[in-house]
């Protein structure tokens, strides 16, 4: 092989090498950078704090003002106690007649349970009032705080004639104890009662 041939081979190799490098450079430089993917929004972790629920409002059957209920019970108790200590000895066979007059302020079960005794009311005070044509005029007041379900009412009375003359000052008082319930319409009624005469 001649010298010129060898030199030609070397030149050809160098040319090929140079062409390949340029090609590689062009190939590499022509590559566009990959488009960036949008960042995903991270989902909240289960342990993340949640907003506190709004406060619950009172339901219709919850007592907004227990004192208002107490006042209503005392007012009803005083009304019933006044009726039950208002007697006309010339009209009433006995004192139970006044209790029966208050029946419309009681539950049906309580009203049905009131039974008048067969004997008439006697006693000096009752007989003197009957002779004078007097009726009792009571004064009623809440007596003292009891439980949330029971109201105590104190009643005293005088005997007054048709002319307005008082023939007897209070000589005794009666302490009533009332329980209450509401009917289907929500009306407050006396569901039970007892009393002590002192």
C-alpha positions in Angstrom: 0.0 0.0 0.0 1.4 3.3 -1.0 2.0 6.3 1.3 -0.6 8.4 -0.5 -3.2 5.7 0.1 -2.5 5.6 3.8 -2.7 9.4 4.1 -6.1 9.2 2.3 -7.4 6.7 4.7 -6.4 8.8 7.7 -8.0 11.9 6.3 -11.2 10.0 5.5 -11.3 8.7 9.1 -10.8 12.1 10.5 -13.5 13.5 8.3 -16.0 10.8 9.4 -15.1 11.4 13.0 -15.6 15.2 12.6 -18.9 14.7 10.8 -20.2 12.3 13.5 -19.3 14.7 16.3 -21.1 17.6 14.5 -24.1 15.4 13.9 -24.2 14.4 17.6 -23.9 18.0 18.6 -26.7 19.0 16.3 -28.9 16.2 17.5 -28.3 17.1 21.1 -28.7 20.8 20.7 -31.9 20.4 18.7 -33.7 18.6 21.5 -36.3 21.0 23.1 -36.6 20.8 26.9 -39.6 18.8 28.1 -42.6 20.9 29.1 -43.0 21.1 32.8 -46.0 19.3 34.2 -48.4 21.4 36.2 -48.0 20.9 39.9 -50.9 19.0 41.4 -52.8 20.5 44.4 -52.2 18.4 47.4 -55.2 16.9 49.0 -55.9 17.8 52.6 -54.8 15.2 55.1 -57.4 13.5 57.2 -55.9 15.0 60.3 -56.3 18.6 59.0 -58.5 20.6 61.4 -62.1 20.9 60.3 -64.3 23.9 61.0 -66.3 23.5 64.2 -70.1 23.0 63.7 -72.3 25.9 64.5 -73.9 25.8 68.0 -77.3 24.0 68.0 -80.3 26.1 68.7 -82.8 25.2 71.4 -85.5 22.8 70.2 -89.1 23.9 70.7 -89.6 21.5 73.7 -86.6 22.8 75.6 -87.2 25.3 78.3 -85.6 28.6 77.3 -86.5 30.2 80.6 -87.2 27.9 83.6 -88.2 30.8 85.7 -91.0 31.7 83.4 -92.4 28.2 83.8 -92.1 28.6 87.6 -94.0 31.8 87.5 -96.8 30.2 85.5 -97.0 27.3 87.9 -97.2 29.7 90.9 -99.9 31.8 89.2 -102.0 28.8 88.4 -101.4 27.4 92.0 -102.6 30.7 93.5 -105.7 30.7 91.3 -106.6 27.2 92.2 -105.9 27.8 95.9 -108.1 30.9 95.9 -111.0 29.0 94.3 -110.6 26.1 96.8 -110.8 28.4 99.8 -113.8 30.4 98.7 -116.9 29.1 100.4 -120.5 30.1 100.8 -121.8 28.0 103.7 -125.4 28.7 102.7 -124.7 27.3 99.2 -121.9 24.8 99.7 -122.7 21.5 101.4 -119.1 21.2 102.4 -115.7 22.6 101.7 -115.1 20.0 98.9 -117.6 21.8 96.8 -115.0 24.6 96.3 -112.4 22.0 95.2 -114.8 20.7 92.6 -115.3 24.3 91.3 -111.6 24.3 90.4 -111.8 21.1 88.4 -111.5 22.9 85.0 -108.0 23.9 86.0 -107.0 20.3 86.7 -106.2 17.3 84.6 -109.1 15.1 83.7 -107.8 12.3 85.9 -107.4 14.5 88.9 -110.8 16.1 88.5 -112.5 12.7 88.3 -110.8 11.6 91.5 -112.3 14.3 93.7 -115.1 12.9 95.7 -117.2 15.0 98.1 -117.9 13.5 101.5 -121.4 12.6 102.4 -121.3 14.6 105.6 -121.7 18.4 105.6 -119.0 20.7 106.9 -119.6 21.6 110.5 -117.7 23.7 113.0 -118.3 27.0 114.8 -116.7 29.2 112.2 -118.7 27.6 109.3 -122.0 27.7 111.2 -121.5 31.4 112.3 -120.7 32.4 108.7 -123.8 30.6 107.5 -125.9 32.4 110.1 -124.4 35.8 109.1 -124.7 35.1 105.4 -121.0 35.5 105.0 -118.6 34.0 102.5 -114.9 33.5 102.8 -112.5 35.9 101.1 -109.0 34.3 100.8 -105.6 35.8 100.4 -103.1 33.5 98.6 -99.3 33.9 98.2 -96.5 31.6 97.2 -95.2 30.0 100.4 -91.7 28.9 99.8 -89.4 27.4 97.2 -89.9 23.7 96.8 -88.8 21.4 94.0 -89.0 22.2 90.3 -92.2 20.1 90.0 -94.0 21.3 93.2 -95.3 24.7 94.1 -96.5 25.6 97.6 -99.2 28.2 98.1 -100.3 29.6 101.5 -103.9 30.6 101.9 -105.6 32.6 104.6 -109.2 33.9 104.7 -111.7 36.1 106.5 -115.5 35.8 106.5 -117.3 38.8 105.0 -121.0 39.5 105.0 -122.9 40.9 102.0 -122.6 44.3 103.6 -118.8 44.0 103.7 -118.6 43.4 107.5 -115.8 41.1 108.5 -117.1 38.7 111.1 -114.0 36.6 111.6 -110.3 37.4 111.3 -108.0 34.7 110.0 -107.6 32.0 112.6 -106.0 29.3 110.5 -104.1 29.0 107.3 -103.8 26.3 104.7 -100.6 25.2 102.9 -101.3 23.8 99.4 -98.8 21.7 97.4 -99.4 21.5 93.7 -98.0 19.3 90.9 -98.5 20.3 87.3 -98.8 18.8 83.8 -99.5 20.0 80.3 -102.4 18.7 78.2 -102.3 17.9 74.5 -102.7 21.6 73.6 -99.8 22.6 75.9 -102.1 24.1 78.6 -100.7 24.0 82.1 -103.0 22.1 84.5 -102.8 20.9 88.1 -102.1 17.2 88.1 -102.1 16.6 91.8 -102.5 18.5 95.1 -102.5 18.1 98.8 -102.8 20.6 101.7 -102.2 21.0 105.4 -104.3 23.2 107.7 -102.3 24.8 110.4 
